[in-house]
Amino acid sequence: MHKRLVRGPEPGPDHCPVSTGRLRYVLNQKVSPTIFLLRHGETEWNSRKRRQGRRNSLLTKRGVAQAVTCAKRLRHRISSCHSLTTISSPLGRAAQTASIVVEELGLPPETIEYETSLMECSFGQWEGLTENEIKRRFPQEWEARCADRWNCPAPGGESYADVHRRVSEWYLGKSFDGPVIIVGHGLTSRVFRGIYLGLSPQEVFALNEPQDGFIKLRDGHSTLIEH
């Protein structure tokens, strides 16, 4: 039986929507398998430093190679697993990465489950723009976002708090029979790690977003796998 998330008072700018203590309590009630958390490979817009959000661009040659390399590293860690779940954001760059991974693992593409809760944060009117373009076109909105990164969204987009809410509701209501591969995005994956580890917003902001490796989550700990 899953414990339903109980919401408390509205959070301040430096607090997650659900308290760290409450999250740790709920997560401790879950039988948590090993989770391999992958970010999609490098895309055309990544290489040009453009915000992607819900919009998409294809993987570069480097991005495809990154996905293949991560899959080979995964294969050494799950070769003896009989019950493996692969879940991906449905956005094109993540779906493309997931397809490469399962092919490298010798699994059929229909084994991939697509979950909308894992989609990248929507950056609204900032999608497709570089940071300099955003600062020039939306100076007031940029300043507001910088002043309260957790709660303030891009115009027409989502905040970190919005992403935290949808990802935590999905994860806390989910159960797995064995190891899980999750293929997602930079910001959303950082938020997911924050939920799993019970991190504060400032700690979430400081997390990395690897594309040349992936994150192993096990027994309340996070390990970067690069070799």
C-alpha positions as CSV (number, residue, x, y, z in Angstrom):
1,M,0.0,0.0,0.0
2,H,1.3,3.4,-0.9
3,K,1.2,6.3,1.4
4,R,-0.6,9.3,-0.1
5,L,1.3,12.5,-0.1
6,V,-0.1,15.0,2.4
7,R,0.3,18.7,1.6
8,G,1.1,21.2,4.2
9,P,1.0,25.0,4.1
10,E,2.1,26.8,1.0
11,P,6.0,26.8,0.9
12,G,8.2,29.9,1.1
13,P,10.8,30.6,-1.6
14,D,13.5,28.5,0.0
15,H,11.5,25.4,0.7
16,C,10.3,22.4,-1.3
17,P,6.5,22.0,-1.8
18,V,6.7,18.9,0.5
19,S,8.9,19.0,3.6
20,T,12.2,17.0,3.5
21,G,11.1,15.1,6.6
22,R,7.8,14.1,5.1
23,L,9.4,13.0,1.9
24,R,12.0,10.9,3.8
25,Y,9.2,9.3,5.8
26,V,7.2,8.4,2.7
27,L,10.2,7.2,0.7
28,N,11.3,5.0,3.7
29,Q,8.0,3.1,3.4
30,K,8.7,2.3,-0.3
31,V,10.8,-0.7,-1.3
32,S,13.1,1.2,-3.6
33,P,14.9,-0.7,-6.3
34,T,18.1,0.4,-8.0
35,I,17.3,3.3,-10.3
36,F,19.6,4.2,-13.2
37,L,18.8,7.8,-14.1
38,L,19.9,8.9,-17.5
39,R,19.7,12.3,-19.2
40,H,19.2,12.3,-22.9
41,G,22.3,12.7,-25.1
42,E,23.5,16.0,-26.4
43,T,21.1,17.7,-28.8
44,E,21.5,20.4,-31.5
45,W,20.1,23.0,-29.1
46,N,22.3,21.8,-26.2
47,S,25.3,22.4,-28.4
48,R,24.0,26.0,-29.1
49,K,23.0,26.5,-25.4
50,R,19.3,27.1,-26.2
51,R,16.5,26.4,-23.8
52,Q,14.5,23.3,-24.9
53,G,11.8,22.7,-22.4
54,R,8.8,21.0,-24.2
55,R,10.3,21.8,-27.6
56,N,12.7,19.4,-29.2
57,S,15.8,19.1,-31.3
58,L,17.6,15.9,-32.5
59,L,20.5,14.3,-30.9
60,T,23.9,15.2,-32.3
61,K,26.4,12.6,-33.4
62,R,28.0,13.1,-30.0
63,G,24.6,12.7,-28.3
64,V,24.0,9.4,-30.0
65,A,27.5,8.2,-29.0
66,Q,26.8,9.3,-25.4
67,A,23.6,7.2,-25.4
68,V,25.4,4.1,-26.8
69,T,28.2,4.5,-24.2
70,C,25.8,4.8,-21.3
71,A,23.9,1.7,-22.5
72,K,27.2,-0.3,-22.6
73,R,28.0,0.8,-19.0
74,L,24.4,-0.2,-18.0
75,R,24.7,-3.6,-19.6
76,H,27.6,-4.6,-17.3
77,R,25.4,-3.6,-14.3
78,I,22.1,-5.3,-15.2
79,S,23.1,-8.3,-17.2
80,S,21.9,-10.7,-14.4
81,C,18.6,-8.8,-13.9
82,H,15.4,-10.6,-15.0
83,S,12.9,-7.9,-14.2
84,L,14.0,-4.6,-15.7
85,T,11.7,-1.6,-16.3
86,T,12.6,1.2,-18.7
87,I,10.7,4.5,-18.4
88,S,11.2,7.5,-20.6
89,S,9.9,11.0,-21.0
90,P,7.9,11.0,-24.3
91,L,9.7,14.1,-25.6
92,G,11.7,13.2,-28.7
93,R,15.3,13.6,-27.5
94,A,14.6,11.4,-24.4
95,A,12.6,8.9,-26.5
96,Q,15.5,8.7,-29.0
97,T,18.0,8.1,-26.2
98,A,15.8,5.4,-24.6
99,S,15.4,3.6,-28.0
100,I,19.2,3.5,-28.4
101,V,19.6,2.2,-24.8
102,V,17.1,-0.6,-25.1
103,E,18.5,-1.6,-28.5
104,E,22.0,-1.8,-27.1
105,L,20.7,-3.9,-24.2
106,G,19.0,-6.3,-26.7
107,L,15.5,-5.4,-25.6
108,P,12.5,-4.7,-27.9
109,P,11.4,-1.0,-28.2
110,E,8.0,-1.8,-26.9
111,T,9.5,-2.4,-23.5
112,I,9.8,1.3,-23.0
113,E,7.1,3.0,-20.9
114,Y,6.5,6.7,-21.6
115,E,5.6,8.9,-18.7
116,T,4.5,12.5,-19.2
117,S,5.4,13.4,-15.6
118,L,9.1,13.0,-16.6
119,M,8.9,15.6,-19.3
120,E,11.3,18.5,-19.1
121,C,10.3,21.7,-17.3
122,S,8.4,24.0,-19.6
123,F,10.3,27.2,-20.2
124,G,7.3,28.9,-22.0
125,Q,8.3,31.9,-24.0
126,W,12.0,31.3,-23.3
127,E,12.1,28.0,-25.3
128,G,14.5,28.2,-28.2
129,L,16.4,31.2,-26.7
130,T,19.9,31.4,-25.3
131,E,20.5,33.0,-21.9
132,N,21.7,36.2,-23.4
133,E,18.6,36.4,-25.6
134,I,16.3,35.8,-22.6
135,K,18.1,38.6,-20.6
136,R,17.7,41.0,-23.4
137,R,14.0,40.3,-24.3
138,F,12.7,39.5,-20.8
139,P,14.9,41.6,-18.3
140,Q,12.2,41.9,-15.6
141,E,11.1,38.3,-15.8
142,W,14.7,37.1,-15.8
143,E,15.4,39.2,-12.6
144,A,12.3,37.8,-10.9
145,R,13.3,34.2,-11.8
146,C,16.9,34.7,-10.5
147,A,15.5,36.2,-7.2
148,D,13.3,33.1,-6.6
149,R,14.4,30.2,-8.8
150,W,12.3,27.6,-7.1
151,N,8.9,29.3,-7.3
152,C,9.1,31.7,-10.2
153,P,8.4,30.3,-13.7
154,A,9.4,31.6,-17.1
155,P,6.6,33.4,-18.8
156,G,4.0,30.8,-19.8
157,G,6.2,28.0,-18.3
158,E,6.7,26.0,-15.1
159,S,8.7,26.6,-11.9
160,Y,10.9,24.1,-10.1
161,A,8.1,23.8,-7.6
162,D,5.6,22.8,-10.4
163,V,8.1,20.1,-11.6
164,H,8.7,18.9,-8.1
165,R,4.9,18.5,-7.5
166,R,4.2,16.4,-10.6
167,V,7.3,14.3,-10.4
168,S,6.9,13.5,-6.7
169,E,3.2,12.6,-7.1
170,W,4.2,10.2,-9.9
171,Y,7.1,8.6,-8.0
172,L,5.5,8.3,-4.6
173,G,2.5,6.5,-6.3
174,K,4.7,4.1,-8.3
175,S,6.1,0.7,-7.4
176,F,8.7,-1.4,-9.2
177,D,9.5,-5.1,-9.2
178,G,13.2,-4.7,-10.0
179,P,15.8,-2.3,-11.4
180,V,14.6,0.7,-13.3
181,I,16.1,2.8,-16.1
182,I,14.7,6.3,-16.3
183,V,15.5,8.4,-19.3
184,G,14.7,12.1,-18.8
185,H,16.0,15.6,-18.9
186,G,18.4,18.0,-17.1
187,L,16.2,20.0,-14.7
188,T,13.6,17.3,-14.2
189,S,16.2,14.7,-13.4
190,R,17.8,17.1,-10.8
191,V,14.4,17.5,-9.2
192,F,13.9,13.7,-9.2
193,R,17.2,13.2,-7.4
194,G,16.2,15.9,-4.9
195,I,13.0,14.0,-4.2
196,Y,14.8,10.7,-3.8
197,L,17.6,12.1,-1.6
198,G,15.4,14.6,0.3
199,L,17.4,17.7,-0.8
200,S,16.7,21.4,-0.3
201,P,16.1,23.7,-3.3
202,Q,19.7,25.1,-3.1
203,E,21.1,21.5,-3.1
204,V,18.9,20.7,-6.2
205,F,20.2,23.8,-8.0
206,A,23.8,22.6,-7.4
207,L,23.4,19.1,-8.9
208,N,25.0,18.2,-12.2
209,E,23.3,17.2,-15.4
210,P,25.6,14.5,-16.9
211,Q,25.3,13.3,-20.5
212,D,28.5,11.4,-20.6
213,G,27.4,9.3,-17.7
214,F,24.4,8.5,-15.5
215,I,23.3,8.5,-11.9
216,K,22.8,5.3,-9.9
217,L,20.3,5.7,-7.0
218,R,20.3,3.0,-4.4
219,D,19.5,2.7,-0.7
220,G,19.1,6.5,-0.4
221,H,22.5,7.2,-2.0
222,S,23.5,8.8,-5.4
223,T,26.5,7.7,-7.5
224,L,27.7,9.1,-10.7
225,I,28.7,6.4,-13.2
226,E,31.2,7.5,-15.8
227,H,33.2,4.4,-16.4
